[in-house]
């Protein structure tokens, strides 16, 4: 899990003058703000899965077992997704994959989706470039988002619904608020 300031540093460090930077920022934000699983985000989302309903942008995630999960976007996520879709000129291809792999070293997006391994490598590169020392992976952002939500007076039942978990116990596995309390207590040892 990342602390909120580390997650913000990572997102802010991504150079967004390229379509790849826009893509990477949007994908990391989706996993953080919408608690999206990497498979539901990178490998399954289509451009049409980002849509407007009631003047608000929503995302549709295609989860495990064929379940669809829809969520409104946090304002930062809404901006990042729109910047990416506009920058990559994806609106004309609503049935195409949203998070596309890159063709070799051309900097051009293919029509194929990113795979989980691609996302994992991208996260490692982005974290290293941002100076994030915490060892992170694809699932880091789901835990970061859930923990930050709960730390700011969010309710476990709502986090469970947002994460599309069957059980509150599963949601509890992502709740890292107690990690900070433990560290604070350890620091009381003044030797």
Rosetta constraint file for C-alpha pairs under 8 A:
AtomPair CA 1 CA 134 HARMONIC 7.99 0.50
AtomPair CA 1 CA 136 HARMONIC 7.09 0.50
AtomPair CA 1 CA 140 HARMONIC 4.91 0.50
AtomPair CA 1 CA 141 HARMONIC 6.83 0.50
AtomPair CA 1 CA 143 HARMONIC 5.77 0.50
AtomPair CA 1 CA 144 HARMONIC 5.10 0.50
AtomPair CA 1 CA 176 HARMONIC 7.61 0.50
AtomPair CA 2 CA 6 HARMONIC 5.79 0.50
AtomPair CA 2 CA 7 HARMONIC 5.89 0.50
AtomPair CA 2 CA 134 HARMONIC 7.15 0.50
AtomPair CA 2 CA 136 HARMONIC 7.92 0.50
AtomPair CA 2 CA 140 HARMONIC 6.97 0.50
AtomPair CA 2 CA 141 HARMONIC 7.48 0.50
AtomPair CA 2 CA 144 HARMONIC 5.60 0.50
AtomPair CA 3 CA 7 HARMONIC 6.33 0.50
AtomPair CA 3 CA 144 HARMONIC 7.02 0.50
AtomPair CA 4 CA 8 HARMONIC 6.19 0.50
AtomPair CA 4 CA 144 HARMONIC 7.38 0.50
AtomPair CA 4 CA 148 HARMONIC 6.82 0.50
AtomPair CA 5 CA 9 HARMONIC 6.03 0.50
AtomPair CA 6 CA 10 HARMONIC 6.12 0.50
AtomPair CA 6 CA 132 HARMONIC 6.76 0.50
AtomPair CA 7 CA 11 HARMONIC 6.26 0.50
AtomPair CA 7 CA 144 HARMONIC 7.91 0.50
AtomPair CA 8 CA 12 HARMONIC 6.03 0.50
AtomPair CA 9 CA 13 HARMONIC 5.94 0.50
AtomPair CA 9 CA 130 HARMONIC 6.84 0.50
AtomPair CA 10 CA 14 HARMONIC 6.80 0.50
AtomPair CA 10 CA 126 HARMONIC 7.08 0.50
AtomPair CA 10 CA 127 HARMONIC 6.34 0.50
AtomPair CA 10 CA 130 HARMONIC 5.53 0.50
AtomPair CA 10 CA 132 HARMONIC 7.26 0.50
AtomPair CA 11 CA 25 HARMONIC 5.98 0.50
AtomPair CA 11 CA 28 HARMONIC 7.53 0.50
AtomPair CA 11 CA 29 HARMONIC 7.44 0.50
AtomPair CA 13 CA 129 HARMONIC 7.70 0.50
AtomPair CA 13 CA 130 HARMONIC 5.65 0.50
AtomPair CA 14 CA 21 HARMONIC 5.94 0.50
AtomPair CA 14 CA 22 HARMONIC 7.97 0.50
AtomPair CA 14 CA 24 HARMONIC 7.74 0.50
AtomPair CA 14 CA 25 HARMONIC 6.44 0.50
AtomPair CA 14 CA 126 HARMONIC 7.06 0.50
AtomPair CA 14 CA 130 HARMONIC 7.82 0.50
AtomPair CA 15 CA 21 HARMONIC 5.48 0.50
AtomPair CA 15 CA 22 HARMONIC 7.78 0.50
AtomPair CA 16 CA 20 HARMONIC 7.65 0.50
AtomPair CA 16 CA 21 HARMONIC 4.57 0.50
AtomPair CA 16 CA 22 HARMONIC 5.02 0.50
AtomPair CA 16 CA 25 HARMONIC 7.83 0.50
AtomPair CA 17 CA 21 HARMONIC 6.81 0.50
AtomPair CA 17 CA 22 HARMONIC 7.42 0.50
AtomPair CA 18 CA 22 HARMONIC 6.41 0.50
AtomPair CA 19 CA 23 HARMONIC 6.07 0.50
AtomPair CA 19 CA 84 HARMONIC 6.83 0.50
AtomPair CA 19 CA 87 HARMONIC 6.08 0.50
AtomPair CA 19 CA 88 HARMONIC 5.76 0.50
AtomPair CA 19 CA 107 HARMONIC 7.72 0.50
AtomPair CA 19 CA 108 HARMONIC 7.89 0.50
AtomPair CA 20 CA 24 HARMONIC 6.08 0.50
AtomPair CA 20 CA 102 HARMONIC 7.93 0.50
AtomPair CA 20 CA 107 HARMONIC 6.92 0.50
AtomPair CA 20 CA 109 HARMONIC 7.87 0.50
AtomPair CA 21 CA 25 HARMONIC 6.11 0.50
AtomPair CA 22 CA 26 HARMONIC 6.14 0.50
AtomPair CA 22 CA 80 HARMONIC 7.20 0.50
AtomPair CA 22 CA 83 HARMONIC 6.79 0.50
AtomPair CA 22 CA 84 HARMONIC 4.91 0.50
AtomPair CA 22 CA 87 HARMONIC 7.40 0.50
AtomPair CA 23 CA 27 HARMONIC 6.12 0.50
AtomPair CA 23 CA 84 HARMONIC 5.63 0.50
AtomPair CA 23 CA 99 HARMONIC 6.65 0.50
AtomPair CA 24 CA 28 HARMONIC 6.14 0.50
AtomPair CA 24 CA 122 HARMONIC 7.57 0.50
AtomPair CA 25 CA 29 HARMONIC 6.02 0.50
AtomPair CA 25 CA 80 HARMONIC 6.79 0.50
AtomPair CA 26 CA 30 HARMONIC 6.05 0.50
AtomPair CA 26 CA 77 HARMONIC 6.83 0.50
AtomPair CA 26 CA 80 HARMONIC 5.01 0.50
AtomPair CA 26 CA 81 HARMONIC 5.22 0.50
AtomPair CA 26 CA 84 HARMONIC 6.67 0.50
AtomPair CA 27 CA 31 HARMONIC 6.34 0.50
AtomPair CA 27 CA 41 HARMONIC 7.29 0.50
AtomPair CA 27 CA 42 HARMONIC 7.39 0.50
AtomPair CA 27 CA 99 HARMONIC 7.30 0.50
AtomPair CA 28 CA 32 HARMONIC 6.22 0.50
AtomPair CA 28 CA 141 HARMONIC 7.13 0.50
AtomPair CA 29 CA 33 HARMONIC 5.76 0.50
AtomPair CA 29 CA 34 HARMONIC 7.81 0.50
AtomPair CA 29 CA 76 HARMONIC 7.85 0.50
AtomPair CA 29 CA 77 HARMONIC 5.74 0.50
AtomPair CA 29 CA 80 HARMONIC 7.47 0.50
AtomPair CA 30 CA 34 HARMONIC 5.37 0.50
AtomPair CA 30 CA 35 HARMONIC 7.07 0.50
AtomPair CA 30 CA 36 HARMONIC 6.25 0.50
AtomPair CA 30 CA 41 HARMONIC 7.45 0.50
AtomPair CA 30 CA 77 HARMONIC 6.34 0.50
AtomPair CA 31 CA 35 HARMONIC 5.01 0.50
AtomPair CA 31 CA 36 HARMONIC 4.34 0.50
AtomPair CA 31 CA 37 HARMONIC 6.40 0.50
AtomPair CA 31 CA 38 HARMONIC 6.91 0.50
AtomPair CA 31 CA 41 HARMONIC 7.36 0.50
AtomPair CA 31 CA 141 HARMONIC 5.50 0.50
AtomPair CA 31 CA 142 HARMONIC 5.75 0.50
AtomPair CA 31 CA 145 HARMONIC 7.90 0.50
AtomPair CA 32 CA 36 HARMONIC 7.04 0.50
AtomPair CA 32 CA 141 HARMONIC 4.57 0.50
AtomPair CA 32 CA 142 HARMONIC 5.41 0.50
AtomPair CA 32 CA 143 HARMONIC 7.94 0.50
AtomPair CA 32 CA 144 HARMONIC 6.51 0.50
AtomPair CA 32 CA 145 HARMONIC 4.76 0.50
AtomPair CA 33 CA 73 HARMONIC 7.51 0.50
AtomPair CA 33 CA 74 HARMONIC 6.40 0.50
AtomPair CA 33 CA 77 HARMONIC 6.72 0.50
AtomPair CA 33 CA 145 HARMONIC 5.76 0.50
AtomPair CA 34 CA 71 HARMONIC 7.01 0.50
AtomPair CA 34 CA 73 HARMONIC 7.08 0.50
AtomPair CA 34 CA 74 HARMONIC 7.83 0.50
AtomPair CA 34 CA 142 HARMONIC 7.90 0.50
AtomPair CA 34 CA 145 HARMONIC 7.59 0.50
AtomPair CA 34 CA 162 HARMONIC 7.12 0.50
AtomPair CA 34 CA 163 HARMONIC 7.43 0.50
AtomPair CA 35 CA 141 HARMONIC 7.08 0.50
AtomPair CA 35 CA 142 HARMONIC 4.47 0.50
AtomPair CA 35 CA 143 HARMONIC 7.61 0.50
AtomPair CA 35 CA 145 HARMONIC 6.04 0.50
AtomPair CA 35 CA 146 HARMONIC 6.77 0.50
AtomPair CA 35 CA 162 HARMONIC 7.06 0.50
AtomPair CA 35 CA 163 HARMONIC 5.47 0.50
AtomPair CA 36 CA 40 HARMONIC 6.61 0.50
AtomPair CA 36 CA 41 HARMONIC 6.22 0.50
AtomPair CA 36 CA 61 HARMONIC 7.44 0.50
AtomPair CA 36 CA 142 HARMONIC 6.36 0.50
AtomPair CA 36 CA 163 HARMONIC 7.10 0.50
AtomPair CA 37 CA 41 HARMONIC 6.22 0.50
AtomPair CA 37 CA 63 HARMONIC 7.80 0.50
AtomPair CA 37 CA 138 HARMONIC 7.94 0.50
AtomPair CA 37 CA 139 HARMONIC 7.03 0.50
AtomPair CA 37 CA 142 HARMONIC 7.03 0.50
AtomPair CA 38 CA 42 HARMONIC 5.70 0.50
AtomPair CA 38 CA 43 HARMONIC 7.43 0.50
AtomPair CA 38 CA 116 HARMONIC 6.49 0.50
AtomPair CA 38 CA 119 HARMONIC 7.83 0.50
AtomPair CA 38 CA 138 HARMONIC 6.21 0.50
AtomPair CA 38 CA 139 HARMONIC 7.26 0.50
AtomPair CA 39 CA 43 HARMONIC 5.11 0.50
AtomPair CA 39 CA 44 HARMONIC 6.56 0.50
AtomPair CA 39 CA 63 HARMONIC 7.79 0.50
AtomPair CA 39 CA 115 HARMONIC 7.79 0.50
AtomPair CA 39 CA 116 HARMONIC 6.57 0.50
AtomPair CA 40 CA 44 HARMONIC 5.27 0.50
AtomPair CA 40 CA 45 HARMONIC 6.42 0.50
AtomPair CA 40 CA 61 HARMONIC 5.59 0.50
AtomPair CA 40 CA 62 HARMONIC 5.24 0.50
AtomPair CA 40 CA 63 HARMONIC 5.33 0.50
AtomPair CA 40 CA 64 HARMONIC 7.69 0.50
AtomPair CA 41 CA 45 HARMONIC 5.39 0.50
AtomPair CA 41 CA 61 HARMONIC 6.60 0.50
AtomPair CA 41 CA 62 HARMONIC 7.88 0.50
AtomPair CA 41 CA 99 HARMONIC 7.64 0.50
AtomPair CA 42 CA 98 HARMONIC 7.45 0.50
AtomPair CA 42 CA 99 HARMONIC 5.38 0.50
AtomPair CA 42 CA 100 HARMONIC 7.75 0.50
AtomPair CA 42 CA 113 HARMONIC 6.41 0.50
AtomPair CA 42 CA 114 HARMONIC 5.54 0.50
AtomPair CA 42 CA 115 HARMONIC 6.60 0.50
AtomPair CA 42 CA 116 HARMONIC 7.17 0.50
AtomPair CA 42 CA 119 HARMONIC 7.68 0.50
AtomPair CA 43 CA 97 HARMONIC 7.81 0.50
AtomPair CA 43 CA 99 HARMONIC 7.50 0.50
AtomPair CA 43 CA 113 HARMONIC 5.41 0.50
AtomPair CA 43 CA 114 HARMONIC 5.90 0.50
AtomPair CA 43 CA 115 HARMONIC 5.87 0.50
AtomPair CA 43 CA 116 HARMONIC 7.39 0.50
AtomPair CA 44 CA 61 HARMONIC 7.71 0.50
AtomPair CA 44 CA 62 HARMONIC 6.36 0.50
AtomPair CA 44 CA 97 HARMONIC 7.10 0.50
AtomPair CA 44 CA 113 HARMONIC 7.58 0.50
AtomPair CA 45 CA 49 HARMONIC 6.13 0.50
AtomPair CA 45 CA 60 HARMONIC 7.55 0.50
AtomPair CA 45 CA 61 HARMONIC 6.47 0.50
AtomPair CA 45 CA 62 HARMONIC 6.94 0.50
AtomPair CA 45 CA 97 HARMONIC 5.92 0.50
AtomPair CA 45 CA 98 HARMONIC 5.65 0.50
AtomPair CA 45 CA 99 HARMONIC 7.27 0.50
AtomPair CA 46 CA 50 HARMONIC 7.76 0.50
AtomPair CA 46 CA 94 HARMONIC 6.68 0.50
AtomPair CA 46 CA 95 HARMONIC 5.75 0.50
AtomPair CA 46 CA 96 HARMONIC 5.42 0.50
AtomPair CA 46 CA 97 HARMONIC 4.24 0.50
AtomPair CA 46 CA 98 HARMONIC 4.69 0.50
AtomPair CA 46 CA 99 HARMONIC 7.89 0.50
AtomPair CA 47 CA 85 HARMONIC 7.86 0.50
AtomPair CA 47 CA 90 HARMONIC 6.83 0.50
AtomPair CA 47 CA 91 HARMONIC 6.87 0.50
AtomPair CA 47 CA 93 HARMONIC 6.93 0.50
AtomPair CA 47 CA 94 HARMONIC 4.72 0.50
AtomPair CA 47 CA 95 HARMONIC 6.18 0.50
AtomPair CA 47 CA 96 HARMONIC 5.94 0.50
AtomPair CA 47 CA 97 HARMONIC 5.97 0.50
AtomPair CA 47 CA 98 HARMONIC 4.65 0.50
AtomPair CA 48 CA 94 HARMONIC 4.68 0.50
AtomPair CA 48 CA 95 HARMONIC 6.28 0.50
AtomPair CA 49 CA 58 HARMONIC 7.92 0.50
AtomPair CA 49 CA 59 HARMONIC 5.52 0.50
AtomPair CA 49 CA 60 HARMONIC 4.85 0.50
AtomPair CA 49 CA 61 HARMONIC 7.22 0.50
AtomPair CA 50 CA 57 HARMONIC 6.82 0.50
AtomPair CA 50 CA 58 HARMONIC 5.80 0.50
AtomPair CA 50 CA 59 HARMONIC 4.67 0.50
AtomPair CA 50 CA 60 HARMONIC 6.59 0.50
AtomPair CA 50 CA 81 HARMONIC 7.98 0.50
AtomPair CA 51 CA 57 HARMONIC 5.52 0.50
AtomPair CA 51 CA 58 HARMONIC 5.39 0.50
AtomPair CA 51 CA 59 HARMONIC 6.46 0.50
AtomPair CA 52 CA 56 HARMONIC 5.34 0.50
AtomPair CA 52 CA 57 HARMONIC 4.34 0.50
AtomPair CA 52 CA 58 HARMONIC 5.92 0.50
AtomPair CA 53 CA 57 HARMONIC 6.30 0.50
AtomPair CA 53 CA 58 HARMONIC 6.77 0.50
AtomPair CA 56 CA 72 HARMONIC 6.91 0.50
AtomPair CA 56 CA 73 HARMONIC 7.42 0.50
AtomPair CA 57 CA 72 HARMONIC 6.08 0.50
AtomPair CA 57 CA 73 HARMONIC 5.67 0.50
AtomPair CA 57 CA 78 HARMONIC 6.15 0.50
AtomPair CA 58 CA 70 HARMONIC 6.84 0.50
AtomPair CA 58 CA 71 HARMONIC 5.51 0.50
AtomPair CA 58 CA 72 HARMONIC 4.17 0.50
AtomPair CA 58 CA 73 HARMONIC 5.25 0.50
AtomPair CA 59 CA 70 HARMONIC 5.64 0.50
AtomPair CA 59 CA 71 HARMONIC 5.49 0.50
AtomPair CA 59 CA 72 HARMONIC 6.37 0.50
AtomPair CA 59 CA 73 HARMONIC 6.74 0.50
AtomPair CA 60 CA 68 HARMONIC 6.68 0.50
AtomPair CA 60 CA 69 HARMONIC 5.66 0.50
AtomPair CA 60 CA 70 HARMONIC 4.39 0.50
AtomPair CA 60 CA 71 HARMONIC 6.65 0.50
AtomPair CA 61 CA 68 HARMONIC 5.70 0.50
AtomPair CA 61 CA 69 HARMONIC 5.02 0.50
AtomPair CA 61 CA 70 HARMONIC 6.14 0.50
AtomPair CA 62 CA 66 HARMONIC 6.33 0.50
AtomPair CA 62 CA 67 HARMONIC 5.92 0.50
AtomPair CA 62 CA 68 HARMONIC 4.71 0.50
AtomPair CA 62 CA 69 HARMONIC 6.39 0.50
AtomPair CA 63 CA 67 HARMONIC 5.07 0.50
AtomPair CA 63 CA 68 HARMONIC 5.86 0.50
AtomPair CA 63 CA 69 HARMONIC 6.82 0.50
AtomPair CA 69 CA 164 HARMONIC 6.97 0.50
AtomPair CA 71 CA 162 HARMONIC 7.19 0.50
AtomPair CA 73 CA 77 HARMONIC 5.84 0.50
AtomPair CA 73 CA 78 HARMONIC 5.50 0.50
AtomPair CA 74 CA 78 HARMONIC 6.13 0.50
AtomPair CA 75 CA 79 HARMONIC 6.34 0.50
AtomPair CA 76 CA 80 HARMONIC 6.22 0.50
AtomPair CA 77 CA 81 HARMONIC 6.01 0.50
AtomPair CA 78 CA 82 HARMONIC 6.15 0.50
AtomPair CA 79 CA 83 HARMONIC 5.99 0.50
AtomPair CA 80 CA 84 HARMONIC 6.18 0.50
AtomPair CA 81 CA 85 HARMONIC 6.10 0.50
AtomPair CA 82 CA 86 HARMONIC 5.94 0.50
AtomPair CA 83 CA 87 HARMONIC 5.80 0.50
AtomPair CA 84 CA 88 HARMONIC 5.88 0.50
AtomPair CA 85 CA 89 HARMONIC 5.82 0.50
AtomPair CA 85 CA 90 HARMONIC 5.12 0.50
AtomPair CA 85 CA 91 HARMONIC 6.29 0.50
AtomPair CA 86 CA 90 HARMONIC 6.63 0.50
AtomPair CA 86 CA 91 HARMONIC 7.10 0.50
AtomPair CA 90 CA 94 HARMONIC 7.16 0.50
AtomPair CA 90 CA 96 HARMONIC 7.92 0.50
AtomPair CA 90 CA 98 HARMONIC 7.63 0.50
AtomPair CA 96 CA 111 HARMONIC 6.90 0.50
AtomPair CA 97 CA 111 HARMONIC 6.76 0.50
AtomPair CA 97 CA 112 HARMONIC 6.76 0.50
AtomPair CA 97 CA 113 HARMONIC 5.68 0.50
AtomPair CA 98 CA 113 HARMONIC 7.32 0.50
AtomPair CA 99 CA 113 HARMONIC 5.70 0.50
AtomPair CA 99 CA 114 HARMONIC 6.01 0.50
AtomPair CA 100 CA 109 HARMONIC 5.88 0.50
AtomPair CA 100 CA 110 HARMONIC 5.95 0.50
AtomPair CA 100 CA 111 HARMONIC 6.08 0.50
AtomPair CA 100 CA 112 HARMONIC 5.47 0.50
AtomPair CA 100 CA 113 HARMONIC 4.30 0.50
AtomPair CA 100 CA 114 HARMONIC 5.18 0.50
AtomPair CA 101 CA 109 HARMONIC 5.76 0.50
AtomPair CA 101 CA 110 HARMONIC 5.60 0.50
AtomPair CA 101 CA 111 HARMONIC 7.36 0.50
AtomPair CA 101 CA 112 HARMONIC 5.88 0.50
AtomPair CA 101 CA 113 HARMONIC 5.52 0.50
AtomPair CA 101 CA 114 HARMONIC 4.63 0.50
AtomPair CA 101 CA 115 HARMONIC 7.85 0.50
AtomPair CA 101 CA 118 HARMONIC 7.80 0.50
AtomPair CA 102 CA 106 HARMONIC 7.33 0.50
AtomPair CA 102 CA 107 HARMONIC 6.21 0.50
AtomPair CA 102 CA 108 HARMONIC 5.62 0.50
AtomPair CA 102 CA 109 HARMONIC 4.43 0.50
AtomPair CA 102 CA 110 HARMONIC 5.51 0.50
AtomPair CA 103 CA 107 HARMONIC 6.82 0.50
AtomPair CA 103 CA 108 HARMONIC 5.74 0.50
AtomPair CA 103 CA 109 HARMONIC 5.90 0.50
AtomPair CA 103 CA 110 HARMONIC 5.56 0.50
AtomPair CA 114 CA 118 HARMONIC 5.92 0.50
AtomPair CA 114 CA 119 HARMONIC 6.74 0.50
AtomPair CA 115 CA 119 HARMONIC 6.44 0.50
AtomPair CA 116 CA 120 HARMONIC 6.14 0.50
AtomPair CA 116 CA 138 HARMONIC 7.79 0.50
AtomPair CA 117 CA 121 HARMONIC 6.27 0.50
AtomPair CA 118 CA 122 HARMONIC 6.16 0.50
AtomPair CA 119 CA 123 HARMONIC 6.09 0.50
AtomPair CA 119 CA 138 HARMONIC 6.96 0.50
AtomPair CA 120 CA 124 HARMONIC 6.36 0.50
AtomPair CA 120 CA 137 HARMONIC 5.81 0.50
AtomPair CA 120 CA 138 HARMONIC 5.75 0.50
AtomPair CA 121 CA 125 HARMONIC 6.32 0.50
AtomPair CA 122 CA 126 HARMONIC 6.09 0.50
AtomPair CA 123 CA 127 HARMONIC 5.93 0.50
AtomPair CA 123 CA 136 HARMONIC 7.57 0.50
AtomPair CA 123 CA 137 HARMONIC 6.55 0.50
AtomPair CA 123 CA 138 HARMONIC 7.23 0.50
AtomPair CA 124 CA 128 HARMONIC 6.10 0.50
AtomPair CA 124 CA 136 HARMONIC 7.19 0.50
AtomPair CA 124 CA 137 HARMONIC 7.23 0.50
AtomPair CA 125 CA 129 HARMONIC 6.15 0.50
AtomPair CA 126 CA 130 HARMONIC 6.13 0.50
AtomPair CA 127 CA 131 HARMONIC 6.19 0.50
AtomPair CA 127 CA 132 HARMONIC 5.06 0.50
AtomPair CA 127 CA 133 HARMONIC 7.57 0.50
AtomPair CA 127 CA 136 HARMONIC 7.86 0.50
AtomPair CA 128 CA 132 HARMONIC 5.92 0.50
AtomPair CA 128 CA 133 HARMONIC 7.35 0.50
AtomPair CA 136 CA 140 HARMONIC 5.73 0.50
AtomPair CA 137 CA 141 HARMONIC 7.97 0.50
AtomPair CA 139 CA 143 HARMONIC 6.72 0.50
AtomPair CA 140 CA 144 HARMONIC 6.09 0.50
AtomPair CA 141 CA 145 HARMONIC 5.99 0.50
AtomPair CA 142 CA 146 HARMONIC 6.18 0.50
AtomPair CA 142 CA 174 HARMONIC 7.54 0.50
AtomPair CA 143 CA 147 HARMONIC 5.93 0.50
AtomPair CA 143 CA 174 HARMONIC 4.75 0.50
AtomPair CA 143 CA 175 HARMONIC 6.67 0.50
AtomPair CA 143 CA 176 HARMONIC 7.42 0.50
AtomPair CA 144 CA 148 HARMONIC 6.02 0.50
AtomPair CA 144 CA 174 HARMONIC 7.95 0.50
AtomPair CA 145 CA 149 HARMONIC 6.05 0.50
AtomPair CA 146 CA 150 HARMONIC 6.21 0.50
AtomPair CA 146 CA 159 HARMONIC 6.50 0.50
AtomPair CA 146 CA 163 HARMONIC 7.89 0.50
AtomPair CA 146 CA 171 HARMONIC 7.95 0.50
AtomPair CA 146 CA 174 HARMONIC 6.51 0.50
AtomPair CA 146 CA 175 HARMONIC 6.39 0.50
AtomPair CA 147 CA 151 HARMONIC 5.97 0.50
AtomPair CA 147 CA 174 HARMONIC 6.74 0.50
AtomPair CA 147 CA 175 HARMONIC 4.86 0.50
AtomPair CA 147 CA 176 HARMONIC 5.64 0.50
AtomPair CA 147 CA 177 HARMONIC 6.18 0.50
AtomPair CA 148 CA 152 HARMONIC 6.32 0.50
AtomPair CA 149 CA 153 HARMONIC 7.03 0.50
AtomPair CA 149 CA 154 HARMONIC 5.30 0.50
AtomPair CA 149 CA 159 HARMONIC 7.48 0.50
AtomPair CA 150 CA 154 HARMONIC 4.31 0.50
AtomPair CA 150 CA 155 HARMONIC 6.27 0.50
AtomPair CA 150 CA 156 HARMONIC 6.91 0.50
AtomPair CA 150 CA 159 HARMONIC 7.50 0.50
AtomPair CA 150 CA 175 HARMONIC 7.47 0.50
AtomPair CA 150 CA 177 HARMONIC 7.88 0.50
AtomPair CA 151 CA 177 HARMONIC 6.67 0.50
AtomPair CA 154 CA 158 HARMONIC 7.26 0.50
AtomPair CA 154 CA 159 HARMONIC 7.18 0.50
AtomPair CA 155 CA 159 HARMONIC 6.23 0.50
AtomPair CA 156 CA 160 HARMONIC 6.01 0.50
AtomPair CA 156 CA 168 HARMONIC 6.93 0.50
AtomPair CA 156 CA 171 HARMONIC 7.33 0.50
AtomPair CA 156 CA 172 HARMONIC 7.73 0.50
AtomPair CA 157 CA 161 HARMONIC 6.39 0.50
AtomPair CA 157 CA 168 HARMONIC 6.69 0.50
AtomPair CA 158 CA 162 HARMONIC 6.06 0.50
AtomPair CA 159 CA 163 HARMONIC 5.94 0.50
AtomPair CA 159 CA 171 HARMONIC 7.02 0.50
AtomPair CA 160 CA 164 HARMONIC 5.93 0.50
AtomPair CA 160 CA 165 HARMONIC 5.23 0.50
AtomPair CA 160 CA 166 HARMONIC 7.49 0.50
AtomPair CA 160 CA 167 HARMONIC 7.09 0.50
AtomPair CA 160 CA 168 HARMONIC 5.77 0.50
AtomPair CA 160 CA 170 HARMONIC 7.99 0.50
AtomPair CA 160 CA 171 HARMONIC 5.50 0.50
AtomPair CA 161 CA 165 HARMONIC 6.36 0.50
AtomPair CA 163 CA 171 HARMONIC 7.40 0.50
AtomPair CA 165 CA 170 HARMONIC 6.48 0.50
AtomPair CA 165 CA 171 HARMONIC 6.49 0.50
AtomPair CA 166 CA 170 HARMONIC 7.51 0.50
AtomPair CA 167 CA 171 HARMONIC 6.88 0.50
AtomPair CA 168 CA 172 HARMONIC 6.15 0.50
AtomPair CA 169 CA 173 HARMONIC 6.62 0.50
AtomPair CA 170 CA 174 HARMONIC 7.31 0.50
AtomPair CA 171 CA 175 HARMONIC 6.83 0.50
AtomPair CA 176 CA 180 HARMONIC 7.53 0.50
AtomPair CA 177 CA 181 HARMONIC 7.01 0.50
AtomPair CA 178 CA 182 HARMONIC 6.19 0.50
AtomPair CA 179 CA 183 HARMONIC 6.40 0.50
AtomPair CA 180 CA 184 HARMONIC 6.16 0.50
AtomPair CA 181 CA 185 HARMONIC 6.26 0.50
AtomPair CA 182 CA 186 HARMONIC 6.25 0.50
AtomPair CA 183 CA 187 HARMONIC 6.24 0.50
AtomPair CA 184 CA 188 HARMONIC 6.87 0.50
AtomPair CA 185 CA 189 HARMONIC 7.83 0.50
